[in-house]
Amino acid sequence: MHFDLPDLRLFIHIAESPSLTQGARRAFLSPAAASARIKALEAQLGSRLLYRDSRGVELTPAGQRLLQHARLIMRQVDYLKSEFTEYGADAAGHIRIFANTTAVTEFLPEVLAGFLAARPGVSVDLQERLSRDIVRGVLDGAADLGIIAGPVQVRGLQVLHFSTDRLVLAVPLGHPLAERRSVSLGDTLQYQHIGLHEGSTLLSFLREQVEKLGESLSLRIQVSSFEAICRMIEAGVGIGVIPESAAQRHSRTMQLATIALDEAWAVRERSILVRDLEALPGSVRALIATLRPDLAGQHADEKKAT
């Protein structure tokens, strides 16, 4: 059985697009040419890969299996190219990261700014995802690495802890809870909350905790960042659960009070998820060493060896 790499890449484009036409466009092919290639791939495999209708395409079970393998194959091809680039092993390549809300909005922009400035040949695709999608994305090869908060127990992944944060309650000065040293999540539910946008990791996590209490979370407004949450809280619109690191930063310029959450889950261990650290290309290992400086010596030794 012979596979052409362009056909596998085309299949990935179509699978990640809402339609065959858009997937073909990403592969710089006409829809007719793309359709012919997919039909040839289906004939070779002896399995139908896509359901096609007026709304677009949907993967069959066989298509789902092929997508997983195709992603891994194409990522390894990209790794191979990056290792032999003119820039060197860690100065070029494309890195796809799936990360939670805090990572995407709080600390990764600063980390990536310095990392990319020093490596003009590296590009990054940073996507905010829910925790379960981060884990699945790394397992399936859809992402080079994931950044997640909270406990992770998944077979087939390496978990690299790199920092600790905690969730706290932020309230406006003068709020009835402002003088409390600590509160439970249940104590906060009588007040209206300011939340992040739908699909954010933190909002999904908080809803899960509230549901365990048999309660519901009253959201007055949802916004796109922790800064926006803090501005709403400062104005007296509501209260909000946010990472302590964000609360400390915004408290320097806003009138806020922060209260510890008396919940075991409030302490959040941040971790990097990878399939196999040693198999990653130099650029990805260099980024991991930026987040985990204790790995920098190992990475430097590997660079000397190459």
QUISUL-V729488 format. One record per residue. N is the residue number from 1. RES is the residue in three letters. SS is DSSP state (alpha for helix, beta for strand, coil for the rest). PSI is psi in radians with two decimals (* if undefined). Layout:
BEGIN
n=N res=RES ss=SS psi=PSI
n=N res=RES ss=SS psi=PSI
END
This chain:
BEGIN
n=1 res=MET ss=coil psi=2.25
n=2 res=HIS ss=coil psi=2.31
n=3 res=PHE ss=coil psi=2.34
n=4 res=ASP ss=coil psi=2.26
n=5 res=LEU ss=alpha psi=-0.70
n=6 res=PRO ss=alpha psi=-0.60
n=7 res=ASP ss=alpha psi=-0.69
n=8 res=LEU ss=alpha psi=-0.72
n=9 res=ARG ss=alpha psi=-0.69
n=10 res=LEU ss=alpha psi=-0.77
n=11 res=PHE ss=alpha psi=-0.71
n=12 res=ILE ss=alpha psi=-0.79
n=13 res=HIS ss=alpha psi=-0.78
n=14 res=ILE ss=alpha psi=-0.75
n=15 res=ALA ss=alpha psi=-0.56
n=16 res=GLU ss=coil psi=0.06
n=17 res=SER ss=coil psi=2.77
n=18 res=PRO ss=coil psi=-0.22
n=19 res=SER ss=coil psi=2.82
n=20 res=LEU ss=alpha psi=-0.64
n=21 res=THR ss=alpha psi=-0.79
n=22 res=GLN ss=alpha psi=-0.66
n=23 res=GLY ss=alpha psi=-0.71
n=24 res=ALA ss=alpha psi=-0.69
n=25 res=ARG ss=alpha psi=-0.71
n=26 res=ARG ss=alpha psi=-0.49
n=27 res=ALA ss=coil psi=0.07
n=28 res=PHE ss=coil psi=0.76
n=29 res=LEU ss=coil psi=2.77
n=30 res=SER ss=coil psi=2.69
n=31 res=PRO ss=alpha psi=-0.67
n=32 res=ALA ss=alpha psi=-0.77
n=33 res=ALA ss=alpha psi=-0.71
n=34 res=ALA ss=alpha psi=-0.75
n=35 res=SER ss=alpha psi=-0.70
n=36 res=ALA ss=alpha psi=-0.70
n=37 res=ARG ss=alpha psi=-0.70
n=38 res=ILE ss=alpha psi=-0.70
n=39 res=LYS ss=alpha psi=-0.68
n=40 res=ALA ss=alpha psi=-0.66
n=41 res=LEU ss=alpha psi=-0.71
n=42 res=GLU ss=alpha psi=-0.71
n=43 res=ALA ss=alpha psi=-0.70
n=44 res=GLN ss=alpha psi=-0.69
n=45 res=LEU ss=alpha psi=-0.33
n=46 res=GLY ss=coil psi=0.46
n=47 res=SER ss=coil psi=2.52
n=48 res=ARG ss=coil psi=2.33
n=49 res=LEU ss=coil psi=-0.49
n=50 res=LEU ss=beta psi=2.48
n=51 res=TYR ss=beta psi=2.25
n=52 res=ARG ss=beta psi=2.32
n=53 res=ASP ss=beta psi=-3.05
n=54 res=SER ss=coil psi=-0.36
n=55 res=ARG ss=coil psi=-0.23
n=56 res=GLY ss=beta psi=-2.50
n=57 res=VAL ss=beta psi=2.68
n=58 res=GLU ss=beta psi=2.40
n=59 res=LEU ss=beta psi=2.42
n=60 res=THR ss=coil psi=2.97
n=61 res=PRO ss=alpha psi=-0.68
n=62 res=ALA ss=alpha psi=-0.67
n=63 res=GLY ss=alpha psi=-0.67
n=64 res=GLN ss=alpha psi=-0.74
n=65 res=ARG ss=alpha psi=-0.75
n=66 res=LEU ss=alpha psi=-0.69
n=67 res=LEU ss=alpha psi=-0.75
n=68 res=GLN ss=alpha psi=-0.82
n=69 res=HIS ss=alpha psi=-0.70
n=70 res=ALA ss=alpha psi=-0.71
n=71 res=ARG ss=alpha psi=-0.77
n=72 res=LEU ss=alpha psi=-0.74
n=73 res=ILE ss=alpha psi=-0.83
n=74 res=MET ss=alpha psi=-0.57
n=75 res=ARG ss=alpha psi=-0.66
n=76 res=GLN ss=alpha psi=-0.63
n=77 res=VAL ss=alpha psi=-0.76
n=78 res=ASP ss=alpha psi=-0.68
n=79 res=TYR ss=alpha psi=-0.77
n=80 res=LEU ss=alpha psi=-0.77
n=81 res=LYS ss=alpha psi=-0.75
n=82 res=SER ss=alpha psi=-0.55
n=83 res=GLU ss=alpha psi=-0.37
n=84 res=PHE ss=coil psi=0.32
n=85 res=THR ss=coil psi=2.80
n=86 res=GLU ss=coil psi=-0.37
n=87 res=TYR ss=coil psi=-0.35
n=88 res=GLY ss=coil psi=2.98
n=89 res=ALA ss=coil psi=-0.59
n=90 res=ASP ss=coil psi=0.10
n=91 res=ALA ss=coil psi=0.13
n=92 res=ALA ss=beta psi=2.81
n=93 res=GLY ss=beta psi=3.02
n=94 res=HIS ss=beta psi=2.27
n=95 res=ILE ss=beta psi=2.18
n=96 res=ARG ss=beta psi=2.21
n=97 res=ILE ss=beta psi=2.26
n=98 res=PHE ss=beta psi=2.22
n=99 res=ALA ss=beta psi=2.81
n=100 res=ASN ss=coil psi=3.07
n=101 res=THR ss=alpha psi=-0.82
n=102 res=THR ss=alpha psi=-0.75
n=103 res=ALA ss=alpha psi=-0.78
n=104 res=VAL ss=alpha psi=-0.67
n=105 res=THR ss=alpha psi=-0.41
n=106 res=GLU ss=alpha psi=-1.11
n=107 res=PHE ss=alpha psi=-0.44
n=108 res=LEU ss=alpha psi=-0.66
n=109 res=PRO ss=alpha psi=-0.74
n=110 res=GLU ss=alpha psi=-0.74
n=111 res=VAL ss=alpha psi=-0.81
n=112 res=LEU ss=alpha psi=-0.53
n=113 res=ALA ss=alpha psi=-0.86
n=114 res=GLY ss=alpha psi=-0.68
n=115 res=PHE ss=alpha psi=-0.82
n=116 res=LEU ss=alpha psi=-0.58
n=117 res=ALA ss=alpha psi=-0.57
n=118 res=ALA ss=coil psi=-0.13
n=119 res=ARG ss=coil psi=1.42
n=120 res=PRO ss=coil psi=-0.29
n=121 res=GLY ss=beta psi=0.04
n=122 res=VAL ss=beta psi=2.41
n=123 res=SER ss=beta psi=2.68
n=124 res=VAL ss=beta psi=2.38
n=125 res=ASP ss=beta psi=1.81
n=126 res=LEU ss=beta psi=2.11
n=127 res=GLN ss=beta psi=2.31
n=128 res=GLU ss=beta psi=2.21
n=129 res=ARG ss=coil psi=2.78
n=130 res=LEU ss=coil psi=2.76
n=131 res=SER ss=alpha psi=-0.80
n=132 res=ARG ss=alpha psi=-0.57
n=133 res=ASP ss=alpha psi=-0.53
n=134 res=ILE ss=alpha psi=-0.84
n=135 res=VAL ss=alpha psi=-0.84
n=136 res=ARG ss=alpha psi=-0.68
n=137 res=GLY ss=alpha psi=-0.71
n=138 res=VAL ss=alpha psi=-0.72
n=139 res=LEU ss=alpha psi=-0.71
n=140 res=ASP ss=alpha psi=-0.14
n=141 res=GLY ss=coil psi=0.16
n=142 res=ALA ss=coil psi=-0.36
n=143 res=ALA ss=coil psi=2.56
n=144 res=ASP ss=coil psi=-0.66
n=145 res=LEU ss=beta psi=2.75
n=146 res=GLY ss=beta psi=2.64
n=147 res=ILE ss=beta psi=2.19
n=148 res=ILE ss=beta psi=2.73
n=149 res=ALA ss=beta psi=2.47
n=150 res=GLY ss=coil psi=3.04
n=151 res=PRO ss=coil psi=2.50
n=152 res=VAL ss=coil psi=2.13
n=153 res=GLN ss=coil psi=1.50
n=154 res=VAL ss=coil psi=2.23
n=155 res=ARG ss=coil psi=2.45
n=156 res=GLY ss=coil psi=0.04
n=157 res=LEU ss=coil psi=2.59
n=158 res=GLN ss=beta psi=2.31
n=159 res=VAL ss=beta psi=2.05
n=160 res=LEU ss=beta psi=1.81
n=161 res=HIS ss=beta psi=2.41
n=162 res=PHE ss=beta psi=-0.23
n=163 res=SER ss=beta psi=2.95
n=164 res=THR ss=beta psi=2.36
n=165 res=ASP ss=beta psi=3.01
n=166 res=ARG ss=beta psi=2.69
n=167 res=LEU ss=beta psi=2.43
n=168 res=VAL ss=beta psi=2.89
n=169 res=LEU ss=beta psi=2.25
n=170 res=ALA ss=beta psi=2.31
n=171 res=VAL ss=beta psi=2.79
n=172 res=PRO ss=beta psi=2.67
n=173 res=LEU ss=coil psi=2.43
n=174 res=GLY ss=coil psi=-0.06
n=175 res=HIS ss=coil psi=2.60
n=176 res=PRO ss=coil psi=-0.47
n=177 res=LEU ss=coil psi=-0.08
n=178 res=ALA ss=coil psi=-0.50
n=179 res=GLU ss=coil psi=-0.07
n=180 res=ARG ss=coil psi=2.51
n=181 res=ARG ss=coil psi=-0.55
n=182 res=SER ss=beta psi=2.74
n=183 res=VAL ss=beta psi=2.72
n=184 res=SER ss=coil psi=2.87
n=185 res=LEU ss=alpha psi=-0.66
n=186 res=GLY ss=alpha psi=-0.58
n=187 res=ASP ss=alpha psi=-0.43
n=188 res=THR ss=alpha psi=-0.22
n=189 res=LEU ss=coil psi=-0.19
n=190 res=GLN ss=coil psi=-0.15
n=191 res=TYR ss=coil psi=2.70
n=192 res=GLN ss=coil psi=2.40
n=193 res=HIS ss=beta psi=2.69
n=194 res=ILE ss=beta psi=2.20
n=195 res=GLY ss=beta psi=2.90
n=196 res=LEU ss=beta psi=3.02
n=197 res=HIS ss=coil psi=2.77
n=198 res=GLU ss=coil psi=2.42
n=199 res=GLY ss=coil psi=-0.16
n=200 res=SER ss=coil psi=2.56
n=201 res=THR ss=alpha psi=-0.78
n=202 res=LEU ss=alpha psi=-0.76
n=203 res=LEU ss=alpha psi=-0.76
n=204 res=SER ss=alpha psi=-0.72
n=205 res=PHE ss=alpha psi=-0.80
n=206 res=LEU ss=alpha psi=-0.70
n=207 res=ARG ss=alpha psi=-0.66
n=208 res=GLU ss=alpha psi=-0.74
n=209 res=GLN ss=alpha psi=-0.67
n=210 res=VAL ss=alpha psi=-0.70
n=211 res=GLU ss=alpha psi=-0.59
n=212 res=LYS ss=alpha psi=-0.44
n=213 res=LEU ss=coil psi=-0.07
n=214 res=GLY ss=coil psi=0.42
n=215 res=GLU ss=coil psi=-3.12
n=216 res=SER ss=coil psi=2.66
n=217 res=LEU ss=coil psi=2.09
n=218 res=SER ss=coil psi=1.88
n=219 res=LEU ss=beta psi=2.14
n=220 res=ARG ss=beta psi=-0.64
n=221 res=ILE ss=beta psi=2.61
n=222 res=GLN ss=beta psi=2.37
n=223 res=VAL ss=beta psi=3.12
n=224 res=SER ss=coil psi=-0.05
n=225 res=SER ss=coil psi=2.85
n=226 res=PHE ss=alpha psi=-0.57
n=227 res=GLU ss=alpha psi=-0.76
n=228 res=ALA ss=alpha psi=-0.67
n=229 res=ILE ss=alpha psi=-0.82
n=230 res=CYS ss=alpha psi=-0.65
n=231 res=ARG ss=alpha psi=-0.69
n=232 res=MET ss=alpha psi=-0.72
n=233 res=ILE ss=alpha psi=-0.79
n=234 res=GLU ss=alpha psi=-0.62
n=235 res=ALA ss=coil psi=-0.07
n=236 res=GLY ss=coil psi=0.29
n=237 res=VAL ss=coil psi=-0.59
n=238 res=GLY ss=coil psi=-2.86
n=239 res=ILE ss=beta psi=2.95
n=240 res=GLY ss=beta psi=2.61
n=241 res=VAL ss=beta psi=2.11
n=242 res=ILE ss=beta psi=2.86
n=243 res=PRO ss=beta psi=2.51
n=244 res=GLU ss=alpha psi=-0.64
n=245 res=SER ss=alpha psi=-0.71
n=246 res=ALA ss=alpha psi=-0.70
n=247 res=ALA ss=alpha psi=-0.76
n=248 res=GLN ss=alpha psi=-0.73
n=249 res=ARG ss=alpha psi=-0.80
n=250 res=HIS ss=alpha psi=-0.36
n=251 res=SER ss=alpha psi=-0.32
n=252 res=ARG ss=coil psi=-0.47
n=253 res=THR ss=coil psi=-0.05
n=254 res=MET ss=coil psi=2.72
n=255 res=GLN ss=coil psi=1.63
n=256 res=LEU ss=beta psi=2.70
n=257 res=ALA ss=beta psi=2.41
n=258 res=THR ss=beta psi=2.41
n=259 res=ILE ss=beta psi=2.39
n=260 res=ALA ss=beta psi=2.49
n=261 res=LEU ss=beta psi=2.11
n=262 res=ASP ss=coil psi=1.17
n=263 res=GLU ss=coil psi=2.40
n=264 res=ALA ss=alpha psi=-0.59
n=265 res=TRP ss=alpha psi=-0.09
n=266 res=ALA ss=alpha psi=-0.51
n=267 res=VAL ss=beta psi=2.17
n=268 res=ARG ss=beta psi=1.96
n=269 res=GLU ss=beta psi=2.16
n=270 res=ARG ss=beta psi=2.35
n=271 res=SER ss=beta psi=2.65
n=272 res=ILE ss=beta psi=2.32
n=273 res=LEU ss=beta psi=2.28
n=274 res=VAL ss=beta psi=2.76
n=275 res=ARG ss=coil psi=-0.86
n=276 res=ASP ss=coil psi=1.85
n=277 res=LEU ss=alpha psi=-0.73
n=278 res=GLU ss=alpha psi=-0.43
n=279 res=ALA ss=alpha psi=-0.10
n=280 res=LEU ss=coil psi=2.63
n=281 res=PRO ss=coil psi=2.88
n=282 res=GLY ss=alpha psi=-0.68
n=283 res=SER ss=alpha psi=-0.68
n=284 res=VAL ss=alpha psi=-0.73
n=285 res=ARG ss=alpha psi=-0.59
n=286 res=ALA ss=alpha psi=-0.69
n=287 res=LEU ss=alpha psi=-0.73
n=288 res=ILE ss=alpha psi=-0.68
n=289 res=ALA ss=alpha psi=-0.48
n=290 res=THR ss=alpha psi=-0.68
n=291 res=LEU ss=alpha psi=-0.56
n=292 res=ARG ss=coil psi=1.47
n=293 res=PRO ss=alpha psi=-0.45
n=294 res=ASP ss=alpha psi=-0.28
n=295 res=LEU ss=alpha psi=-0.09
n=296 res=ALA ss=alpha psi=-0.66
n=297 res=GLY ss=alpha psi=-0.73
n=298 res=GLN ss=alpha psi=-0.73
n=299 res=HIS ss=alpha psi=-0.68
n=300 res=ALA ss=alpha psi=-0.70
n=301 res=ASP ss=alpha psi=-0.67
n=302 res=GLU ss=alpha psi=-0.66
n=303 res=LYS ss=alpha psi=-0.70
n=304 res=LYS ss=alpha psi=-0.68
n=305 res=ALA ss=alpha psi=-0.49
n=306 res=THR ss=coil psi=*
END
